[in-house]
C-alpha cells in the first residue's frame, strides 16, 4: 500500500513538472518568440496590433505576387525590403533607413575608402532629393562636369526624385568600366552625363605647409581612418616647423562621430566638448583629456560642412579652441546609430540623439556661425575647394591673415 502511494505521489510530481514546463515553454514561445511554422506565424496574443498588421502584410504580399500587373518587375525580396523601409519611414525620421544586403555592402565599402562608382559624396537635401555635396578630385564625375550642389534626378532609366540616398547610390555604383547615365538638375537647367564607373580610392586628409610656418590640413570626410590620417598630417607639419594650423572642413558632409571627437580631444585641453540628449532626456557629456596641440588653430567651414564636421566645430568653438572663417554650416545636430540585423547581413539606422555644445549651443537647424563671415565668391561657389587656387581663395586668405597675426608673422 505504501509503495502504491509513493508511486502515485511520484506520478503527481512528474505530471506537475511537465505541466509547469509545458506552460512555461508555451508562454515563452508565444510571448517572446514569434514562430514560423510552415505558412503560419504564431504571434503573442498580447500584441494584437502587430498580429493584425503582419496578417495584412502577408495578405498584401500574396496579392501583389500573384495579381499585380507588374509582378514580373519585382521579387518577394523587393516587397519585404520596401515593407521594412516603410516601417522606418513611419517614424518620420528622414535619416531612418533599412539597408538590404547590397546597400549594406556599398555602405561598408565607402566607409573603408575604396569602392567602384563615379566619385561623389551625396546626401538627401531638405527636399528629399539626392544632392552632390562633394566631387572627388580626379574622379570620373569631375571629368564629366558634375558639381557640388547638383541634384541627381536619375541614374540610367531610374528616377531618383524623392529616393533615399542609401538606395540611390546602389544605382549610381556598379562594375568598373560600365557606363551610367546620370541626370542632373542644376538650378533651372536639366543636364545629362554619361559617366564611366571606376574604382575610387581616396584618402580623407590632405596637408601642406604654407608660407610663414602655417600648416594647412583639409579633412574631406570622417571615416574609419580619418583620425590616423589627421595625426600623420599633424606630425609631418610639426616636423616642418608649423607654428599654427588651419583646418579646412568645407564641403565635408560628416561621417563617424567618434573620429570627430577624437580629433577635437587632440586639439583641446581638458574640458567639456559636447553632450548628447536621448529621447528620454538623458544627457551624456563628452570631455577631452589634459593633452592638447598647443598651437593656434583656425577652421574653415561652409554650408556643406555638416554632421561630424559640426561636432568638431562646436567642440572647438565653445571652448575658444579655434577661430572660424567662412559661411554658416549646414545645421545637422542629430546623430544616427547604425545597427546590424540579428538575423542576416543587413542593417538599419535611425536617429538616437541630438547633440549640443558643452555650453548648450544648439546646432540642429541652426549651424555654426563663423567668427568671420567670408564668401567664396560667385566664380568659386560650386567649385571643389581643393581646386580653388590658394591666392584666389578668399576664405583661406582670411584664415591665413588671422593666423599670421596669431603667430606674430
N, C-alpha and C positions, 0 to 999 in steps of 0.2 A: 504493500500500500504506500509506504514511504517512497519507494523507488518510483512509483507511478506519479506521485505528487511532484517529485523532483523533475521528472521528465516534462510534466505539464508546465512547471514553472520555467524550465529552460525554453520550452516551446513558446511560452508567452513573451519571454525576454527577447528571443530571436525575432518574433513577429513585430514587437515594438521597435526594435532596432532597424529592421527592414522598412517599417512604415516611416520612421523618422528619416532614414537615409533617402527613401524614395521621395518624400515630401521636400526634403532639403534640395535634392537634385532638381526636382521639378520647379521649385521656387527659383533656384539659381538660373536654370536654363531659360525660364520664361521671363524672368525679370532682367537678367543681365546679358544673356546671350541669345539674340535673335538667331534662330537656327534655320538653315536652308535644308529642306528635306524634299528631294525631287522637285516638284513645281510649287511646293508650299513653303511659306515663310512663317515661322512661329514668332510672334512679337508679344512682348509683355502686354497683358490686358490693361495694365495701369496707364499705358501710353496710347490712348485711343486716337489721339490726333495723328501721331506718327503712323500708326497702323492704317488709318484712313488714307493718308497721303501716299504711303507706299503702295497700297492697293490701286490707287489712281494711277501712279506711275507705271505699274505693271500693266494695267489695262491700256493706257495710252501707248506704251511701248509696243504691245501686241497689235493694236490698231494701226499704228504707223508702219510697222514692219510688214504687215500683211496687206494693207489697203492704200497706203499713200501712193499717189501718182509718181512721186519722186523716190520711191523706195530702192531704186537701183543706183541712187546717188549718195546713199548714206549706209552706214553699218550700225549694228547694235551698239558698238563701242562709241560711235559718234553721238548716239542718243544719250547714253549714260554720261559721257563727258559733258554734254550740254546740260543734263539734269543736275550734275554736281556743280557746274558753274552757275546754274540758276539758283541753287541753294546759296552760293556765295554772294550773288547779286542781290538776294533777298535781304542782306544786311544793310544795303545802302552804302556800303564801304567801297569806293571806286578802286581801291587797291587790293581788295579781296579777290583771290583767284585760285582755281584748281588747275594744276599743271598735269596734263596727261604724260605718258612716258616720253613722247617725242619732245614736248615742251620742257620736261624736266632735264633731259639730256642737253638741250640747247642752253638752258639757264646755267647749268654747271660748266659747260664748255666756255661760255662767255666770261664767267667769273674767273676761270683759270687763265684767261689771257690769250686763248687761241681758239679760233673757230672758222668755219667756211661761210662767207657771206659777202656783203658789199662794203662793209667798213663804216657803219654809222652807229651812233648811240641814239636810241629813240625812247619816247615815253608818251603816255596818254596826256594830252593837254586838257584844259578846262572844258573844252567842247566834247571830250571823249574820243578825239581822233589821235592818230599816231603822228607825232611831231618829231622831226630830227632836232636833237639838241647838240649833237657833235658829229663832225665828219672827220675820220682819221686821215692824217696826212699821208699821202702816197697810196691811198686806198682806191679801189675801183669806183666808189661813189664820188670821191673828189675828182677823179679824172673825167667822170661823166658830167659833172657840174652840179651835183646835189649840194645844197647849202643848209646850214643851221637855220631853223625856222621854217623850213619846207614841211608841209603836211603831206604824208604819204597816203594817197587815197585808194591805191590799187597795187596789186602785185600779180602780173600776168592778167588773167581774166577774173581775178578775185577782188571784189570790193573790200576795202579796209576801212570804210567810213563807219565810225562808231564801234570799231572792233577793239578788243583788249590787246594791248601791245604784246602780251605773252603769246597770244595766238598769232598775231600778225607777223612776228619775227620768224615763225616756222615757215611761213610762205615766202618771206624775203630770202631766207637762207636756203641752201641746197648744196649740190655737189660742185666741187671746184671745176671750172671750165664751162659750166652751163650758164645760160643767159636768162635773166629775169627782166621783165618789162615793168618798170616802176612808174606809176602815175603820181604826179605831184601837184599840189595846189600851192602856188607861191603868190600870196596876196590875191589879186583877181585873175592871175594868169594860171592857166592849166598847162602843165608840161608833161612830157613823157620821155623816159630814158631807158635805153637798152643797156643793161649792165652785166658784164661777165663776172660771175662769182669767183672768188679766190680765197685762199687761206689767209686769214687775218691774224697776224701775230703782232702783239704790241706790248710796250711797257706802259706803265701808268704814271711814271715820273721822269721828267727831263730836267736837266740843270745846266747852268753855265755861270762863269764868273764874269760879271760886268765890270766896267771901269770903276776905279776908286774903291775897290775891295768890297763891292756889293754882290752878294750871291743871289742867284735867281733860281727858284725851284717851281716848276709847273707840274701840278698834280691834276691828271686828266680824269681820274675816277678812283673811288675807294674800293679796291678788290682785295683778293686774298694776299697779294704780295706788296701792296702799296706801302705799308709801313717799312718793310725791309728795303724797298727801293728808295724811300724817303731818307732812311738812315744812311744808305750808301751815298746819296747825293749830298747830304749834310756833311758827312765825313770828308768827302772829296773837296767840297768848297772850303771847309775849315782848314784843310791841309794846304790849300792855295792862298790862305790868308784872308778869307772873308770876314769882314767886320760887322756886317748886317745882312739880313736875309729878306728877300721879297718872295712871298708865296703866292702863286697865281692859281686861283680857284675858278677863274672864269670858264664858262661852258662846262663846268664839272657837275654832272647830274646827281652825284652822290654815290651810294653803294653801301658798304658794310660799316655799320655804326662803330664797331669795335676798332676798326682801323683809324677812323677819325679821332676817337677818344684817345687812342694810344699816341697819336701824333700830338694832340693837344697836351697830354700828360708830359711828353718830352719837352715841349716848349715852355710850359708854365711851372712856376714854383709850387709849393704846397698850397692848395686852395680848392674850394668847391668849384666845379666846372659847369655842370648842368644837372637837372634832375628830370626824371620821368614820372608821369602820373598815369595809373591804370584806370579801368572803368569803375573800380570801387573807391577811387580817390587815394589809393596807396601811393606814396612817394618814395622814390629811391634816388639818392644823391650820388653822383659820380665825382670823385675827387682825384687830384693829382698828388704825386709824392713831392718830396723836397728838391729833387733834382730838376734842373731847368737848363735851357740853352744858354741863357746869359748874354744874348745878343739882341739888339733891336730888330723888330720884325714889322714888316708891312704886308698887308694882304689885299690882293686884287679880287673883286667879286663883280658879277653882273647878273642880269635877270635869269640866266641859265644856271647859276650856282644854286644847287638845291640839296635838300635832304642831309646826307652826311657832310656835305660841304658847309652847310649852315650849322651843323653841330660843332664842327671845328671852329667855325667863325664865332658863334655865340659864346663858346667857352673862352676864347681869346678876348672877345670884346668886353665881356662883363668883368674881366679881371685885368683890363688895361694891358693885355699881353701883346697887342699889335695895333697899328694904325690901319684903317680900312679906306681903300680908294676904289672908285668905280661907280657902279649903279646898284640900286636896291636888289637884293637877291630874290629868289623865286617865292619863298614862303611856304615850304613844306615842313611843318613842325610836328609831324606824326611819324611813328616808327612801326614797321611791319615785322612780323616774325614769319619765317619760312619753316614749315614742319613736314617731315615725311609722313606719308600714309603708312599705317602699320601692316597693311595687307599686301602691298605691292611696291613697285618702284616709282610711284607717282608722289606728288607732294602738293601742298597748298600754302597760301599765305593770307594773312589778314592783319588789320591794324590792332595793335595791343596797347600802345602808349601815345600820349602827347608829351613832348619834351619842352623844357623852358631853360633859359639861362639860370645860373645859380641864384641870381637876384630876382627871378620871376619874369625876366624878359620873355615875351611871347613871340614865337616865330611863325606859327601856323596862320596862313593867310595874311601875314604882315611882312615877313622877310627881315633881313638885316640891312639897316641903313648905313651906308658908308660915312666915315668922318669927312671925307672929301668926295663930293659928287662930281664925277667927270665922265662925259660920254665918249664913246669910241669915235664918233663921227659917222655921218651917213655912208661914207665910202667904205667903211670897215665894219659896219654894224652886223652884217651877216657873214663876215669872213671868219675863217678859223683863226683863233687868237695866235697860234704859232706861225701863221702866215703873214701877220701884220709886221712890217719892218719895225724894229725897236725904236728907231728915230722918228717914226710916224705914229707910234702907239701913245696916244695922249694919256691914257690911264697909267701905263708903265712909266712914262716920263715923269708924271706927278709923283709916283711912288719913289722913283729914283731921287727926285728933288728932296722929298721928305727924308729919305734915308741918308742922303749926303749931309743934311742938317743934323741928323741924329748922331752920325759917327764923326762929325766935325770936318768933313772934306769941303 
